[in-house]
């Protein structure tokens, strides 16, 4: 999708930016006194990243299946339209 700028700012598309698995794995957090265990954070990030990767794969597969079904329907409609008699070819 092309990026469109208006007034020096990116014009919104209405879709939120998607978080990628790589972003989830590499996200860093500001250190805090008595913060959380970094190993637990990394483990959770890996879990989230794996889930994101699976969801991205499913979305891609569903989009491909959707396109395949649309093509099949268009082909069927075109074939069916050639075989049907024209409308209003009857007595009336």
Secondary structure as UniProt FT lines:
FT   STRAND          5..6
FT   TURN            7..8
FT   STRAND          9..10
FT   HELIX           21..26
FT   TURN            33..34
FT   HELIX           38..83
FT   TURN            87..88
//
